[in-house]
């Protein structure tokens, strides 16, 4: 067993996984997994820069994670940064801060690399499962981008597009600095048109409709699953590998786009940081299911973070 730590810093959240990995058997034993909403991508789509307050929220989370990594004695640490820090003019400030706190430089990976990690993390347990038809389509709906990966045991095609729950919310649902509560039919139609254009772009590279099993990753998908299951609180073990029917996703998407902030915040599994962006996130998932004719989505709690951990474990000493 190799004890490793992986950190995934996205547009909306930063997450840590510390695990023991057995590269011979493919077993991953989770020791600590946590997530903090930091909104690193706050305003990036509009300004092209990481906001000072967003950087400070992210660095505060990094300091907390550094303590966990030290306490658990991880032999290797890999820090991967995704959409927001790819887009920002002042990414050097972000890199310096992470290096000072954690002792490693964040790897600002491409969308294609992001997709590869997501696929490995999501499908490592599924590739031997006879009840899962292949090929898989792994969809990682993030804050600023969505990754699409089609493959069997290995990746066949991948594409990252600039479509995420935070980006769509900021682009279409914010009026005079506040999120519409609830949005108008015109605003929802504008998001839907943007999503369809992004799906057209993804299909230029990835044969989405060849998929036989849709695997959904990240907070928008797991939150929809938690709502669908009626959980009294967020229970990762109940959400992992749950299968949510298309009709249920459609109903939840409509509900998230027609209720108020207070009504959404009152849902037991809803993280406070997702209240304003879950409507856009659920609509992205729904549109993907409709595009490929999926009758259900298999929800995975294992995603890019697990892929990062495996990559760290397999790296040369």
ROZALO-170664 format. One record per residue: residue in one letter; z, y, x of N, C-alpha, C, CB in turn. Coordinates in steps of 0.2 Angstrom, whole numbers, plus 5000, padded with zeros to 4 digits. Glycine has a CB too. Layout:
REC type n.c3 n.c2 n.c1 ca.c3 ca.c2 ca.c1 c.c3 c.c2 c.c1 cb.c3 cb.c2 cb.c1
REC    a    Z    Y    X     Z     Y     X    Z    Y    X     Z     Y     X
...
% end
This chain:
REC type n.c3 n.c2 n.c1 ca.c3 ca.c2 ca.c1 c.c3 c.c2 c.c1 cb.c3 cb.c2 cb.c1
REC    x 5000 4994 5004  5000  5000  5000 5000 5006 5004  5006  5000  4995
REC    x 4996 5011 5002  4996  5018  5006 4998 5023 5001  4989  5019  5008
REC    x 5003 5027 5003  5006  5032  4998 5002 5038 4999  5014  5033  4999
REC    x 4999 5040 4994  4995  5046  4994 4996 5051 4989  4987  5044  4994
REC    x 4994 5058 4990  4995  5063  4985 4988 5066 4984  5000  5068  4987
REC    x 4987 5067 4978  4980  5071  4976 4982 5076 4971  4975  5066  4973
REC    x 4979 5082 4973  4980  5088  4969 4973 5090 4966  4983  5094  4972
REC    x 4972 5091 4960  4966  5094  4956 4968 5100 4954  4964  5089  4951
REC    x 4964 5105 4956  4965  5112  4954 4959 5115 4950  4967  5117  4960
REC    x 4960 5115 4944  4954  5117  4939 4955 5124 4937  4953  5112  4934
REC    x 4951 5126 4932  4950  5132  4929 4957 5134 4925  4944  5133  4925
REC    x 4959 5129 4921  4965  5130  4917 4971 5127 4919  4963  5127  4910
REC    x 4971 5121 4923  4977  5118  4925 4977 5116 4932  4979  5112  4920
REC    x 4983 5114 4935  4983  5111  4942 4987 5105 4941  4986  5116  4947
REC    x 4985 5099 4944  4989  5093  4943 4990 5089 4949  4984  5089  4938
REC    x 4995 5086 4949  4997  5082  4955 4998 5074 4953  5004  5085  4958
REC    x 4996 5070 4958  4997  5063  4957 4999 5060 4964  4991  5059  4955
REC    x 5005 5057 4964  5007  5054  4970 5008 5046 4968  5015  5056  4972
REC    x 5004 5042 4972  5003  5035  4970 5003 5031 4976  4997  5034  4966
REC    x 5005 5024 4975  5004  5019  4980 4997 5016 4979  5010  5014  4981
REC    x 4993 5016 4983  4986  5013  4982 4985 5006 4987  4980  5018  4984
REC    x 4983 5001 4984  4981  4995  4987 4974 4994 4987  4985  4989  4984
REC    x 4971 4996 4993  4963  4996  4993 4960 4989 4993  4961  5000  5000
REC    x 4964 4984 4995  4962  4977  4995 4961 4975 4987  4966  4973  4999
REC    x 4966 4976 4983  4966  4973  4976 4964 4978 4971  4973  4971  4975
REC    x 4963 4985 4973  4962  4990  4968 4967 4992 4964  4956  4987  4964
REC    x 4973 4990 4966  4979  4992  4962 4982 4999 4963  4985  4987  4962
REC    x 4983 5003 4958  4986  5010  4959 4993 5010 4956  4981  5016  4957
REC    x 4998 5011 4959  5005  5012  4956 5007 5019 4956  5010  5007  4960
REC    x 5007 5022 4950  5009  5029  4950 5016 5030 4951  5007  5032  4943
REC    x 5018 5035 4955  5025  5037  4956 5027 5044 4953  5026  5038  4964
REC    x 5022 5048 4953  5023  5055  4949 5016 5058 4947  5027  5060  4954
REC    x 5016 5060 4941  5010  5063  4939 5012 5069 4935  5005  5059  4935
REC    x 5010 5075 4936  5012  5081  4932 5006 5086 4932  5018  5084  4936
REC    x 5007 5091 4927  5002  5096  4926 5005 5102 4924  4997  5093  4920
REC    x 5002 5108 4927  5005  5114  4925 4999 5119 4923  5008  5118  4932
REC    x 4999 5122 4918  4994  5127  4916 4995 5133 4920  4995  5128  4908
REC    x 4990 5135 4924  4990  5141  4928 4985 5146 4926  4990  5139  4935
REC    x 4979 5144 4922  4974  5148  4921 4971 5152 4927  4976  5153  4915
REC    x 4970 5148 4932  4967  5151  4938 4960 5154 4937  4966  5145  4943
REC    x 4957 5152 4932  4950  5155  4930 4950 5161 4925  4946  5149  4927
REC    x 4956 5163 4924  4957  5169  4920 4952 5175 4922  4964  5172  4920
REC    x 4947 5176 4917  4943  5182  4918 4937 5181 4923  4947  5187  4920
REC    x 4937 5175 4927  4932  5174  4932 4925 5174 4929  4933  5167  4935
REC    x 4924 5172 4923  4917  5172  4920 4914 5179 4920  4917  5168  4913
REC    x 4919 5184 4919  4917  5191  4917 4917 5195 4924  4922  5194  4912
REC    x 4923 5194 4928  4924  5198  4934 4921 5195 4941  4931  5199  4935
REC    x 4920 5188 4941  4918  5185  4947 4924 5184 4952  4912  5189  4950
REC    x 4930 5186 4950  4935  5186  4955 4941 5183 4952  4937  5193  4957
REC    x 4946 5180 4956  4952  5177  4954 4957 5182 4953  4954  5171  4959
REC    x 4960 5183 4947  4965  5188  4946 4971 5187 4950  4967  5188  4939
REC    x 4974 5192 4953  4981  5192  4957 4986 5188 4953  4983  5199  4958
REC    x 4987 5189 4947  4992  5185  4943 4990 5178 4942  4993  5189  4936
REC    x 4984 5176 4942  4982  5169  4941 4983 5166 4948  4974  5169  4939
REC    x 4982 5169 4953  4983  5166  4960 4991 5165 4961  4981  5171  4966
REC    x 4995 5170 4959  5002  5169  4960 5005 5163 4955  5006  5176  4958
REC    x 5002 5162 4949  5004  5157  4945 5002 5150 4949  5001  5157  4938
REC    x 4996 5150 4952  4994  5144  4955 4998 5143 4961  4987  5145  4957
REC    x 5000 5148 4965  5004  5147  4971 5011 5144 4969  5004  5153  4975
REC    x 5014 5147 4964  5020  5145  4962 5020 5137 4960  5023  5149  4955
REC    x 5015 5135 4957  5014  5128  4955 5013 5124 4962  5008  5126  4951
REC    x 5010 5126 4967  5009  5123  4973 5015 5122 4977  5004  5127  4977
REC    x 5020 5127 4976  5026  5127  4980 5030 5121 4977  5030  5133  4979
REC    x 5030 5121 4970  5034  5115  4967 5031 5108 4969  5033  5116  4959
REC    x 5024 5108 4969  5021  5101  4971 5022 5100 4978  5013  5102  4970
REC    x 5023 5105 4983  5024  5103  4990 5031 5100 4990  5024  5110  4994
REC    x 5036 5102 4986  5043  5099  4986 5042 5092 4984  5047  5103  4982
REC    x 5038 5090 4979  5038  5083  4976 5034 5079 4982  5034  5083  4970
REC    x 5029 5081 4985  5025  5077  4990 5030 5076 4996  5019  5081  4992
REC    x 5034 5081 4998  5038  5079  5003 5044 5074 5001  5042  5086  5005
REC    x 5047 5075 4995  5052  5071  4993 5050 5063 4993  5055  5073  4986
REC    x 5044 5062 4990  5041  5055  4990 5038 5053 4996  5036  5055  4984
REC    x 5037 5057 5001  5034  5054  5007 5027 5052 5007  5039  5049  5010
REC    x 5023 5056 5004  5016  5054  5004 5013 5055 5011  5012  5059  4999
REC    x 5009 5049 5013  5006  5049  5020 5000 5054 5020  5004  5042  5022
REC    x 4997 5055 5015  4990  5059  5015 4990 5063 5009  4984  5054  5015
REC    x 4988 5069 5009  4987  5074  5004 4980 5076 5004  4992  5079  5004
REC    x 4977 5076 4998  4970  5079  4997 4971 5084 4991  4965  5073  4996
REC    x 4968 5090 4992  4968  5095  4987 4961 5097 4986  4972  5102  4990
REC    x 4959 5096 4980  4952  5097  4977 4952 5103 4972  4949  5091  4974
REC    x 4948 5108 4974  4947  5113  4969 4941 5113 4966  4949  5120  4973
REC    x 4941 5115 4959  4934  5114  4955 4932 5121 4953  4936  5109  4950
REC    x 4930 5121 4947  4925  5126  4944 4927 5133 4946  4924  5126  4937
REC    x 4933 5135 4944  4935  5143  4945 4934 5145 4952  4942  5144  4943
REC    x 4937 5141 4957  4936  5143  4964 4929 5143 4967  4941  5139  4968
REC    x 4925 5139 4964  4918  5139  4966 4915 5145 4964  4914  5133  4963
REC    x 4917 5148 4959  4913  5154  4956 4916 5161 4959  4914  5154  4949
REC    x 4922 5161 4962  4925  5167  4964 4923 5170 4970  4933  5166  4964
REC    x 4922 5177 4970  4921  5180  4976 4926 5180 4981  4919  5188  4975
REC    x 4933 5180 4979  4938  5180  4983 4942 5173 4984  4944  5185  4981
REC    x 4937 5168 4985  4940  5162  4986 4944 5161 4992  4934  5156  4985
REC    x 4942 5165 4997  4946  5164  5004 4953 5166 5003  4943  5169  5009
REC    x 4955 5170 4998  4962  5172  4997 4966 5166 4994  4963  5178  4992
REC    x 4962 5162 4990  4965  5156  4987 4966 5151 4992  4960  5153  4981
REC    x 4961 5150 4997  4961  5145  5002 4967 5146 5007  4955  5145  5006
REC    x 4968 5152 5009  4973  5154  5013 4980 5153 5010  4973  5161  5015
REC    x 4981 5154 5004  4987  5153  5000 4989 5146 5000  4987  5156  4993
REC    x 4984 5142 4998  4986  5134  4998 4987 5131 5004  4980  5131  4995
REC    x 4984 5133 5010  4985  5131  5016 4992 5133 5019  4980  5134  5021
REC    x 4994 5139 5017  5001  5141  5019 5006 5137 5016  5002  5148  5018
REC    x 5005 5135 5010  5010  5132  5006 5010 5124 5007  5009  5133  4998
REC    x 5005 5121 5007  5004  5114  5007 5002 5111 5014  4999  5112  5002
REC    x 4999 5115 5018  4997  5113  5025 4991 5109 5025  5002  5108  5027
REC    x 4987 5110 5019  4980  5107  5019 4976 5112 5016  4980  5100  5015
REC    x 4969 5112 5018  4965  5117  5015 4961 5114 5009  4959  5119  5021
REC    x 4961 5118 5004  4958  5115  4998 4951 5114 4999  4959  5120  4992
REC    x 4948 5108 4996  4941  5107  4997 4938 5109 4990  4940  5099  4998
REC    x 4934 5115 4991  4930  5117  4985 4924 5113 4984  4928  5125  4986
REC    x 4925 5108 4980  4919  5103  4979 4914 5105 4974  4922  5096  4977
REC    x 4908 5102 4975  4903  5103  4971 4904 5100 4964  4896  5101  4974
REC    x 4900 5102 4959  4900  5099  4952 4899 5091 4953  4896  5102  4948
REC    x 4894 5090 4957  4892  5083  4958 4897 5078 4961  4885  5082  4962
REC    x 4901 5081 4966  4907  5078  4969 4912 5077 4964  4909  5081  4975
REC    x 4913 5082 4960  4918  5082  4955 4917 5076 4950  4919  5089  4951
REC    x 4911 5075 4948  4908  5070  4943 4910 5063 4946  4901  5071  4942
REC    x 4908 5063 4953  4909  5056  4956 4916 5054 4956  4907  5056  4964
REC    x 4921 5059 4958  4928  5057  4958 4930 5055 4950  4932  5063  4960
REC    x 4928 5059 4946  4930  5058  4939 4928 5051 4937  4927  5063  4934
REC    x 4922 5049 4938  4919  5042  4937 4923 5036 4940  4912  5041  4939
REC    x 4925 5037 4946  4929  5032  4949 4936 5031 4946  4930  5034  4957
REC    x 4939 5037 4945  4946  5037  4942 4946 5034 4935  4948  5044  4942
REC    x 4941 5036 4931  4941  5034  4924 4939 5026 4923  4936  5038  4920
REC    x 4934 5024 4927  4931  5017  4926 4934 5012 4930  4924  5018  4927
REC    x 4938 5013 4935  4940  5008  4940 4943 5002 4936  4945  5011  4945
REC    x 4947 5004 4931  4950  4998  4927 4946 4995 4922  4957  5001  4923
REC    x 4940 4999 4920  4936  4997  4915 4930 4992 4917  4933  5002  4911
REC    x 4928 4992 4923  4922  4989  4925 4923 4982 4924  4921  4991  4933
REC    x 4929 4979 4924  4929  4972  4923 4931 4970 4916  4934  4969  4928
REC    x 4931 4975 4912  4933  4973  4905 4927 4971 4901  4936  4979  4902
REC    x 4927 4965 4898  4921  4962  4895 4920 4966 4888  4922  4955  4893
REC    x 4925 4969 4885  4924  4972  4879 4921 4979 4879  4931  4972  4875
REC    x 4920 4981 4885  4917  4988  4886 4910 4987 4888  4921  4992  4892
REC    x 4906 4990 4884  4899  4989  4885 4896 4994 4890  4895  4990  4879
REC    x 4892 4992 4894  4889  4997  4900 4882 4999 4898  4890  4994  4907
REC    x 4879 5004 4900  4883  5009  4905 4888 5013 4902  4878  5013  4908
REC    x 4892 5016 4906  4897  5021  4904 4894 5028 4904  4904  5020  4908
REC    x 4896 5032 4899  4896  5039  4900 4903 5042 4901  4891  5043  4894
REC    x 4904 5045 4907  4911  5048  4908 4910 5055 4907  4914  5046  4915
REC    x 4914 5058 4903  4913  5066  4901 4920 5069 4903  4911  5067  4894
REC    x 4920 5073 4907  4926  5077  4909 4926 5084 4907  4927  5076  4917
REC    x 4929 5086 4901  4929  5092  4898 4934 5097 4901  4929  5092  4891
REC    x 4932 5101 4906  4937  5105  4909 4938 5112 4906  4935  5106  4917
REC    x 4941 5117 4910  4941  5123  4907 4935 5127 4908  4947  5127  4911
REC    x 4932 5127 4914  4926  5130  4916 4919 5127 4916  4927  5134  4922
REC    x 4920 5120 4917  4914  5116  4917 4915 5109 4914  4912  5115  4924
REC    x 4910 5106 4912  4910  5099  4910 4906 5094 4914  4908  5098  4902
REC    x 4908 5089 4916  4905  5084  4921 4902 5078 4916  4909  5082  4927
REC    x 4896 5076 4917  4893  5071  4914 4891 5065 4919  4887  5073  4910
REC    x 4893 5059 4919  4892  5054  4924 4890 5048 4920  4897  5053  4928
REC    x 4884 5045 4921  4882  5039  4919 4882 5034 4924  4875  5039  4915
REC    x 4884 5028 4923  4884  5022  4928 4887 5016 4925  4888  5024  4934
REC    x 4886 5011 4929  4889  5004  4928 4896 5004 4932  4884  4998  4929
REC    x 4895 5000 4937  4901  4999  4942 4900 5006 4947  4900  4993  4947
REC    x 4895 5008 4948  4894  5014  4952 4890 5020 4948  4890  5013  4959
REC    x 4890 5026 4951  4887  5032  4948 4879 5031 4948  4889  5038  4951
REC    x 4876 5032 4943  4869  5032  4943 4866 5039 4942  4866  5027  4937
REC    x 4869 5043 4938  4867  5050  4938 4873 5054 4936  4861  5051  4933
REC    x 4873 5060 4938  4878  5065  4937 4876 5072 4937  4884  5064  4942
REC    x 4879 5076 4933  4878  5083  4932 4884 5087 4930  4872  5084  4927
REC    x 4885 5093 4933  4890  5097  4930 4887 5103 4927  4895  5099  4936
REC    x 4889 5105 4921  4887  5111  4918 4892 5116 4917  4883  5109  4912
REC    x 4890 5123 4916  4895  5128  4915 4897 5128 4908  4893  5135  4918
REC    x 4901 5123 4905  4903  5123  4898 4910 5120 4898  4898  5119  4894
REC    x 4915 5124 4897  4922  5122  4896 4926 5125 4891  4925  5123  4903
REC    x 4932 5123 4889  4935  5126  4884 4938 5133 4885  4942  5121  4882
REC    x 4939 5135 4891  4941  5141  4893 4935 5146 4893  4945  5142  4899
REC    x 4930 5144 4896  4924  5148  4897 4921 5149 4890  4919  5144  4901
REC    x 4921 5144 4886  4918  5145  4879 4922 5150 4875  4917  5138  4875
REC    x 4929 5149 4875  4933  5153  4872 4933 5161 4874  4941  5151  4873
REC    x 4933 5162 4880  4932  5169  4883 4926 5172 4881  4934  5169  4890
REC    x 4920 5168 4881  4914  5170  4880 4912 5172 4873  4909  5165  4883
REC    x 4915 5168 4868  4913  5169  4861 4919 5170 4856  4910  5163  4859
REC    x 4925 5169 4858  4931  5170  4853 4936 5176 4855  4935  5163  4853
REC    x 4935 5179 4861  4939  5185  4862 4936 5191 4860  4941  5185  4870
REC    x 4940 5195 4856  4938  5201  4853 4943 5206 4855  4936  5201  4845
REC    x 4941 5211 4858  4946  5217  4860 4952 5214 4863  4949  5220  4853
REC    x 4951 5209 4868  4956  5206  4872 4961 5201 4869  4961  5211  4874
REC    x 4959 5199 4862  4963  5194  4859 4958 5188 4856  4967  5197  4853
REC    x 4961 5182 4856  4957  5177  4853 4957 5177 4846  4960  5170  4856
REC    x 4951 5176 4843  4951  5177  4835 4955 5171 4832  4943  5176  4833
REC    x 4958 5173 4827  4964  5168  4824 4963 5168 4816  4970  5171  4826
REC    x 4959 5163 4814  4955  5159  4817 4948 5162 4818  4954  5152  4813
REC    x 4943 5159 4821  4937  5162  4823 4932 5162 4816  4933  5158  4828
REC    x 4927 5166 4817  4923  5167  4811 4917 5162 4812  4919  5174  4811
REC    x 4914 5160 4806  4908  5156  4806 4903 5158 4811  4905  5155  4799
REC    x 4902 5164 4812  4897  5166  4817 4899 5165 4824  4896  5174  4816
REC    x 4905 5166 4825  4908  5164  4832 4907 5157 4834  4915  5166  4833
REC    x 4909 5153 4829  4908  5145  4830 4901 5143 4831  4911  5142  4824
REC    x 4897 5146 4827  4889  5145  4828 4887 5147 4835  4885  5149  4822
REC    x 4890 5152 4837  4888  5155  4844 4890 5150 4849  4891  5162  4846
REC    x 4896 5147 4849  4899  5142  4853 4894 5136 4853  4906  5140  4852
REC    x 4893 5134 4847  4889  5128  4846 4882 5128 4849  4888  5126  4838
REC    x 4879 5134 4848  4872  5135  4852 4873 5135 4859  4869  5142  4849
REC    x 4878 5138 4862  4879  5138  4869 4880 5130 4872  4886  5142  4871
REC    x 4884 5126 4868  4886  5119  4869 4879 5115 4869  4891  5116  4864
REC    x 4875 5117 4864  4869  5113  4864 4864 5114 4870  4865  5114  4857
REC    x 4864 5121 4872  4860  5123  4877 4862 5119 4884  4860  5130  4878
REC    x 4869 5119 4884  4872  5115  4890 4870 5108 4890  4879  5116  4891
REC    x 4870 5105 4884  4869  5098  4884 4861 5097 4885  4870  5095  4877
REC    x 4857 5101 4883  4850  5101  4885 4849 5101 4893  4846  5107  4882
REC    x 4853 5105 4896  4853  5105  4903 4855 5099 4907  4857  5111  4906
REC    x 4861 5096 4904  4864  5090  4907 4859 5084 4906  4870  5088  4903
REC    x 4855 5084 4900  4850  5079  4899 4844 5079 4904  4848  5079  4892
REC    x 4843 5084 4907  4838  5085  4912 4839 5080 4918  4837  5092  4914
REC    x 4845 5079 4919  4847  5075  4925 4850 5068 4923  4852  5079  4929
REC    x 4854 5068 4918  4858  5062  4916 4856 5059 4909  4866  5064  4915
REC    x 4854 5053 4909  4852  5050  4903 4857 5048 4898  4848  5043  4904
REC    x 4860 5054 4895  4866  5053  4891 4865 5048 4885  4867  5060  4887
REC    x 4859 5047 4882  4858  5043  4876 4858 5035 4878  4852  5045  4873
REC    x 4858 5034 4885  4858  5027  4887 4865 5024 4887  4855  5026  4894
REC    x 4870 5028 4886  4877  5026  4886 4878 5021 4881  4881  5032  4887
REC    x 4882 5016 4882  4885  5012  4877 4892 5012 4876  4883  5004  4879
REC    x 4896 5015 4881  4903  5017  4880 4904 5024 4882  4908  5012  4884
REC    x 4907 5028 4878  4909  5035  4880 4916 5035 4882  4907  5040  4874
REC    x 4917 5038 4888  4924  5038  4891 4926 5046 4891  4925  5035  4897
REC    x 4931 5048 4888  4932  5055  4888 4939 5057 4892  4933  5058  4881
REC    x 4938 5062 4896  4944  5064  4901 4946 5071 4900  4941  5063  4908
REC    x 4952 5072 4902  4955  5079  4903 4958 5081 4896  4950  5084  4905
REC    x 4962 5087 4897  4966  5089  4892 4964 5090 4885  4969  5096  4894
REC    x 4957 5093 4884  4955  5094  4877 4954 5087 4874  4948  5097  4878
REC    x 4952 5082 4877  4951  5075  4874 4957 5072 4873  4946  5071  4879
REC    x 4962 5072 4878  4968  5069  4877 4972 5072 4871  4972  5069  4883
REC    x 4972 5079 4871  4975  5082  4865 4972 5080 4858  4975  5090  4866
REC    x 4966 5080 4858  4963  5077  4852 4965 5070 4850  4955  5077  4852
REC    x 4966 5066 4855  4968  5059  4854 4975 5059 4852  4968  5055  4861
REC    x 4980 5063 4855  4987  5064  4853 4987 5066 4845  4990  5068  4857
REC    x 4983 5071 4843  4983  5073  4836 4981 5067 4832  4979  5079  4836
REC    x 4975 5064 4834  4973  5058  4830 4978 5053 4829  4966  5056  4833
REC    x 4982 5051 4834  4987  5046  4834 4993 5048 4830  4988  5044  4841
REC    x 4994 5055 4829  4999  5057  4825 5006 5056 4829  5000  5054  4819
REC    x 5005 5057 4836  5011  5056  4840 5016 5062 4839  5009  5056  4848
REC    x 5023 5060 4839  5028  5065  4838 5029 5069 4845  5034  5062  4837
REC    x 5026 5067 4850  5026  5071  4857 5021 5067 4861  5033  5070  4860
REC    x 5019 5071 4867  5014  5068  4871 5016 5062 4874  5011  5074  4876
REC    x 5013 5056 4873  5015  5050  4876 5008 5047 4880  5017  5045  4871
REC    x 5008 5048 4886  5002  5046  4890 5000 5039 4889  5004  5047  4897
REC    x 5005 5034 4889  5004  5027  4888 5000 5026 4882  5010  5023  4889
REC    x 5002 5029 4876  4999  5028  4870 4992 5031 4869  5003  5031  4864
REC    x 4991 5036 4873  4984  5040  4873 4979 5036 4877  4985  5047  4875
REC    x 4982 5033 4883  4977  5030  4888 4974 5024 4885  4981  5028  4894
REC    x 4967 5024 4885  4963  5019  4882 4963 5018 4875  4965  5012  4885
REC    x 4965 5024 4871  4965  5024  4864 4957 5025 4862  4969  5029  4861
REC    x 4956 5023 4856  4949  5024  4854 4949 5028 4848  4945  5017  4853
REC    x 4946 5034 4848  4946  5039  4843 4939 5039 4839  4948  5046  4845
REC    x 4938 5037 4833  4932  5037  4829 4929 5044 4829  4933  5034  4823
REC    x 4922 5044 4828  4919  5050  4828 4921 5054 4822  4911  5049  4827
REC    x 4922 5051 4816  4924  5055  4810 4931 5058 4811  4925  5050  4804
REC    x 4935 5055 4815  4942  5058  4816 4941 5064 4821  4947  5053  4819
REC    x 4937 5064 4826  4935  5069  4830 4932 5075 4826  4931  5067  4836
REC    x 4928 5074 4822  4925  5079  4818 4930 5083 4813  4919  5076  4813
REC    x 4935 5079 4810  4940  5082  4806 4945 5086 4810  4944  5076  4802
REC    x 4946 5084 4816  4951  5088  4820 4948 5094 4823  4954  5083  4826
REC    x 4941 5093 4825  4938  5099  4827 4937 5105 4822  4930  5097  4829
REC    x 4936 5103 4816  4936  5108  4810 4943 5111 4809  4933  5104  4804
REC    x 4948 5106 4810  4955  5109  4809 4957 5114 4814  4960  5103  4809
REC    x 4955 5112 4820  4957  5117  4826 4953 5124 4826  4955  5113  4833
REC    x 4947 5124 4822  4944  5130  4822 4945 5134 4816  4936  5128  4822
REC    x 4949 5131 4811  4950  5135  4805 4958 5136 4804  4948  5130  4799
REC    x 4962 5134 4809  4969  5136  4808 4971 5142 4812  4973  5129  4810
REC    x 4977 5144 4811  4980  5150  4815 4983 5147 4822  4985  5154  4811
REC    x 4984 5152 4826  4988  5150  4832 4994 5147 4831  4989  5157  4837
REC    x 4998 5150 4826  5005  5147  4825 5004 5140 4822  5008  5151  4819
REC    x 4999 5138 4818  4998  5132  4815 4996 5127 4821  4993  5132  4810
REC    x 4992 5129 4825  4990  5124  4831 4996 5123 4835  4984  5127  4835
REC    x 5000 5129 4837  5006  5128  4841 5011 5123 4839  5009  5135  4842
REC    x 5011 5123 4832  5016  5118  4829 5015 5111 4829  5017  5120  4822
REC    x 5009 5109 4831  5007  5102  4832 5011 5099 4838  4999  5101  4833
REC    x 5014 5093 4837  5019  5091  4842 5016 5090 4849  5022  5085  4839
REC    x 5010 5087 4849  5007  5085  4856 5004 5091 4859  5002  5080  4855
REC    x 5003 5097 4856  5000  5103  4859 5003 5106 4864  4998  5108  4853
REC    x 5001 5106 4870  5003  5110  4876 5002 5117 4874  5000  5108  4883
REC    x 5007 5122 4876  5007  5129  4874 5000 5132 4877  5013  5133  4876
REC    x 4999 5130 4883  4993  5132  4887 4986 5131 4883  4993  5130  4894
REC    x 4986 5126 4879  4980  5124  4876 4979 5126 4869  4980  5116  4876
REC    x 4984 5130 4866  4983  5132  4859 4977 5136 4857  4990  5136  4857
REC    x 4975 5141 4862  4970  5145  4861 4963 5142 4863  4971  5152  4864
REC    x 4963 5137 4866  4957  5134  4869 4955 5127 4866  4957  5134  4876
REC    x 4959 5124 4862  4958  5117  4860 4952 5117 4855  4964  5115  4856
REC    x 4951 5123 4851  4946  5123  4846 4939 5122 4850  4946  5129  4842
REC    x 4938 5126 4855  4932  5125  4859 4931 5119 4862  4931  5131  4864
REC    x 4937 5116 4865  4937  5110  4868 4935 5104 4863  4943  5108  4871
REC    x 4938 5104 4857  4936  5099  4852 4929 5099 4850  4941  5099  4846
REC    x 4927 5105 4850  4920  5106  4847 4915 5103 4853  4918  5113  4846
REC    x 4916 5104 4859  4912  5102  4864 4912 5094 4864  4915  5104  4871
REC    x 4918 5091 4863  4918  5084  4862 4914 5081 4856  4925  5081  4862
REC    x 4915 5085 4851  4911  5083  4845 4904 5083 4846  4913  5087  4839
REC    x 4901 5089 4849  4894  5089  4850 4891 5084 4855  4893  5096  4853
REC    x 4895 5082 4860  4893  5077  4864 4892 5070 4860  4898  5076  4870
REC    x 4897 5069 4856  4897  5062  4852 4891 5062 4847  4903  5061  4848
REC    x 4889 5068 4845  4884  5069  4840 4877 5068 4844  4884  5075  4836
REC    x 4877 5071 4850  4871  5071  4854 4869 5063 4856  4872  5075  4860
REC    x 4874 5059 4857  4872  5052  4860 4873 5047 4854  4877  5051  4866
REC    x 4876 5049 4848  4877  5045  4843 4883 5040 4844  4870  5041  4842
REC    x 4888 5043 4847  4894  5039  4849 4898 5038 4842  4898  5042  4854
REC    x 4900 5032 4841  4904  5030  4835 4912 5031 4837  4903  5023  4833
REC    x 4913 5031 4843  4920  5032  4846 4920 5035 4853  4924  5026  4845
REC    x 4926 5038 4855  4927  5039  4862 4933 5036 4864  4928  5047  4863
REC    x 4932 5032 4870  4938  5029  4874 4941 5034 4878  4935  5023  4878
REC    x 4947 5036 4877  4951  5041  4880 4954 5038 4886  4956  5044  4875
REC    x 4953 5041 4892  4957  5039  4898 4961 5045 4901  4951  5037  4903
REC    x 4967 5043 4903  4972  5047  4906 4970 5047 4914  4979  5045  4905
REC    x 4966 5042 4916  4964  5042  4923 4958 5045 4924  4964  5034  4925
REC    x 4958 5050 4928  4952  5054  4929 4950 5056 4936  4952  5060  4924
REC    x 4948 5062 4937  4947  5065  4944 4953 5064 4948  4945  5072  4943
REC    x 4959 5065 4946  4965  5065  4950 4966 5058 4953  4971  5066  4946
REC    x 4964 5053 4949  4965  5046  4952 4959 5045 4957  4964  5041  4946
REC    x 4953 5047 4955  4948  5047  4960 4949 5050 4967  4941  5050  4957
REC    x 4953 5056 4966  4955  5060  4972 4960 5055 4976  4958  5066  4971
REC    x 4964 5052 4973  4969  5048  4976 4966 5042 4980  4975  5046  4971
REC    x 4961 5039 4976  4958  5033  4979 4954 5035 4985  4953  5030  4974
REC    x 4951 5041 4985  4947  5044  4991 4952 5045 4997  4943  5050  4989
REC    x 4958 5048 4995  4962  5049  5001 4965 5042 5004  4969  5053  4998
REC    x 4966 5037 4999  4968  5031  5002 4963 5027 5006  4970  5026  4996
REC    x 4957 5028 5004  4951  5025  5008 4949 5028 5014  4946  5024  5003
REC    x 4951 5035 5015  4949  5039  5021 4952 5036 5027  4951  5046  5020
REC    x 4948 5037 5032  4951  5035  5039 4957 5038 5041  4945  5036  5045
REC    x 4962 5035 5043  4969  5037  5045 4969 5044 5047  4971  5033  5050
% end
